[in-house]
Amino acid sequence: MDRTPRRIPLLGLAGCRRIAIVGTTGAGKTTLATQLARHLGMPRIELDALHWGPNWTPAPREQFRAGVDAATSAPAWVADGNYGAIRDLLWPRADTIVWLDYPLAVNLWRLTRRNLGRIVRREELWHGNRESFRSQFFDRDSLYVWAVQTHRRHRREWSALFAGGGYPHLAVVRLRSPGSTRRWLARVTGG
């Protein structure tokens, strides 16, 4: 088992008021954050909504940081997303990290299922943005390319950060499969 600063008891989230959910693209961060926020009666902070402007234009760095700063000043929240540019704001304020550390193949399968659904439904994401078949499956900047490029790096980086004691105040829950996440969520929500 990985060394982490502190483990959350599997039977509840007592005392957890600021939860950040991280994981490779497609892991299900937003879905889990929505479920936890609803159960705990906390606001959900979707970092992608703060980061992406119209036409998939990233918010200027200081605007993004100001949005995250304002959102995470609240006493309780559940945030989802991985942005190194705001980690120095988010992680020190969080008391809990839930890491969806699934195999890359699982993330890619889940990403495909999610993207196809969004494309077929013409689902609007943030600020009028929609995913397209071309951008998701044939573009150099697709989420598939991003997932492959970041999966191993995130695993190494986060393992080192947690094992190195850089965030000793954090409780860390590392979930390695969708099944373990479902079981953990059922235990902590009583569902």
N, C-alpha and C positions, 0 to 999 in steps of 0.2 A: 504494500500500500504506500502511496506517495506521502512524503512528509509535508504537512501543511500547517500553517500557524494554529488552526483550531478547526475542529469538525463540528458541524451542527448535529444535534441529536436527531435521529431519523424520525422521531415521533412528533416533531413540531418545529415551529419557527419562532418560539417565544423569544422576545427581545430583539428580533430582527426587524428593523424599521427602514433600512436603506439597502436595497438589494440590487446588485448589478448582475445581469445575465450576459455571459460571453460565450462565444463558440464560432466555429467556421460558418461561413455563409451557407444557409440552407438547413442548419441544425434545428431550428425551431425556437430561436430566442424570443421572437415577438409573440409567438403562440404561448409559450410558457409564461412570459411576462404578463400577458393579458390574463391568463388564468390565475396567477399568483396575486396580481393586483386586485382582481375582482374578489378573490377569497379573503384577502387581508384588508380590503376596503381602503386601498392606497391608490394614489395616482400612478399612472404608467407614463414613463418618459421614453418615447421612441426616438433614439438618437438619429436615425435616418431622417426623420421628419425635420429635425433641427439642422441637419447637414445639407440636405438636398433642396435646391431651389427649383424654379420652373426650368423646363428643358434640361433636366439632369445637370444643372449647374451647381457645383459645390458652393455653399455659403462661404464668404470670406472668413478666414481663420478666426479673426477677432469677433466677428458676429456669431460664429458657431460657438466659440468659447463663452461668450456672454450669454447665449441662450442656455447652454448647459449649466453655467454658473447660476443663473436665475432659477432654472428648474430644480436643481439639486440643493438649493438653499432651504427647501421645504423640510420639515422634520421627518417625513416618511415618503417613500417612493419605491417603485420597481422600475429599473432602467434596463433597456436592452440595446446591445450594439457593441462594436469593437472599434474604437477610434483612438489611436495612440496620441493624437493631437489634444485630447481632453482627458487622458488617463490621470494626469496629475491633478485634475479637478474632481473627477468621479471616484476613483478608487480610495483616496483618503477620506472622502465623505461617506462612502459605503461602509456598512458593517458586515455585509455578506456578499460573497461572489458565488454564483452558480455557474459552473463551467460545463457546457455541453460538449464533451470531448469524445465525439463519435468518430468512427473510422471514415476516411475520406469517401469511400464508396457509398456509405449511408448518406452522407451530406449531399453527394451528387445526385443520388436517387431522389431524395426529398426536394432538392432544388429543382429538378426536372418536373416533379409532380406539382410543386408550387407555381413555377413559372408557366407551365402549360395552362393551369387553371386561371391564372391572372390574364394571360393572353386571350384565352377563349372568352372570358367574361368581360374583357376590356376594362379591367379593374383600375380605377384611379388610385394611385399611391399618394404621393405628397406633391402639393402645388401643381396639380394637373399632369404629373408624370405617369406614364404607362409603359409597361414593358412590351417589347415587340419580339416576334419570332426571330427576325434578323438580328436584333441587338443581343438577344440572349443566346443564340446558337451559332452565329456566324461573325461575331464582332471580336476584335482583339481585346476589347475592354469588357467582355461578358463576365457575368458572375461565375461562370465555370472556370474561366482562366484565373480569376481572382481566388476562387476556392482552392484550386490546385497550387497556386503560388503561395498562399498564406497558411494552409493547413499545417504543414510540418513546422513552419516558423513560429506560429502561435503556440503550438504544443511545446516546443523547446523553450520559447520565451516565457510563457506563463508558468511552466513547471519550475524554471529557474527562479522566477520572481517569488513564487509561493514558497519554494524550498529554501530560498536564500534569506527569508525573513524580512524582505523589504516592506511587507505590509502585515506586520504581526497582529494588528487589530482586526484583520478580516477573518471571518469564518468562511471556509471554502468547502463547497459541495462540488465534487467532480463526478459527473455522471457520464458513463462510457457507452451507453446505448439508449435508444428510444424506450426500450422496455424498462430499463432501470429508472429512467426519468418518469415514466408513467407510474411505476410503483412508488417512487419517492414522493411524487405529487399527491398520490392517493393517501399516503401516510401523513403528509404534513397538512393536507386539507381535510382529512377525515372522510374523503370520498372514496 
